[in-house]
Amino acid sequence: MRPDYSGGSLVNLVASIVAARGGRPLHEPLKKFPRISSDGEKTTNIVLLIIDGLGDNYLQRRGASALGKRRRGSMTSVFPSTTASAITTSYTGCTPLEHGLTGWFTYFGEAGCVSAALPFRSRGDMALLSARGVTPEQVYTSPSLFSSLAVKSIVVSYRDIIDSHYNSIHCRGAEKLAYEKADDFVDQVERAVKSSTEKKFVYAYWPHYDQTSHRFGSQSEQAAAEFATIDGAFDEIVARLAGTDTLLIATADHGFIDAPHEECLEWPAALSPMLRFPLCGERRVVYCHVHSPKDFIERARECFNGKADVMPSEQLVDEGWFGPGRPHARLKERVGDVTLVMKERYTVKDWVAGEARWLHIGNHGGTHEDEMLIPLILEEA
């Protein structure tokens, strides 16, 4: 499944919200629900709740729920269908082509190493990139959308990450409110909405369902319990915001698949000498920086034999997978020379010094519809 950047993706939802809050969207609005931008202009408050990892297919399989009964349809995520790419889109309105954060692990030429893009740390030793003399402004170059809006903006996020290097850039122009538990989350969203009678945009982020689904699997009892927590919190938010003239929009950055053990592949030793750097991207979408792309592609297709599509990275760019727009100045180095898009539920992993040798059960980043489809949930309070 490919992202629907022509009017049916997260990019387009963000464009609709930007238009509704008096900003200039970078892309066309969401086609299926034009009321978000048109009616939203008159609404006092717009709240965007992003539940990290909550795929649309998962939501529909859960049966009766507060979130499910307010579901209005589905959209696609971006490519790759992963937090680093999609959350950055939600903060900037840019496509991955434009903002250049193309996966969890990314080669940052500014730092001269493969890095974990959101923690702002080098892969393996997890040292802050600032130790290499790199600033967040050098890596995160797309401006946040908040300062461009004609209304007050407030971000509600988890206390452990709200003041991260990543958020220091992407939350510029917004007031920040931190929470620790679900009750705090509800309180802070209510506080943000009721803080004044002026028009506002409230951006609220919930990371815990994603974290649990990675560790235990998206079909696990633990993930179901975490879903129940945010579902209950959402229902409470709806109740508390009654009468506040608020449009509440909930969605996700991506969905999940669970990878069975037999489909979790080790990086072939025969390919390692052909790499210039450790692997980048995700276990589901892998960027390879190689000495000879032609030789590598031929050898990789032999090694993976039907388990991955192996292609020049520029082919994905040219075909529009990363979206429309003006390419980020460092896009080429960030997507490498060759990309492996894993098929079915296959994943692949290499290892570097300092990394614990364990694998997530739940994964995302790829093109399976369980990863790519995200819900559109609407409630008018």
Secondary structure, DSSP 8 states (H G I E B T S, - for coil): ----TTTSBHHHHHHHHHHHTT---SS---SS-THHHHGGGT-SEEEEEEETT--HHHHHHT-S-TTGGGEEEEEE--SSBSHHHHHHHHHH---HHHH---SSEEEETTTTEEEETTTTEETTT--BGGGGT--HHHH--S--SGGGSSSEEEEEEETTTTTSHHHHHHTTTSEEEEESSHHHHHHHHHHHHTT-SS-EEEEEEE-HHHHHHHHH-TTSHHHHHHHHHHHHHHHHHHHHTTTS-EEEEEE-S---EE--GGGEEE--GGGGGGBSSS-EE-SSEEEE-BS-HHHHHHHHHHHHTTSEEEEEHHHHHHTTTT-SS---TTHHHHH-SEEEEE-TT-EEE---TT--S---SEE-BSSSHHHHEEEEEEEE-
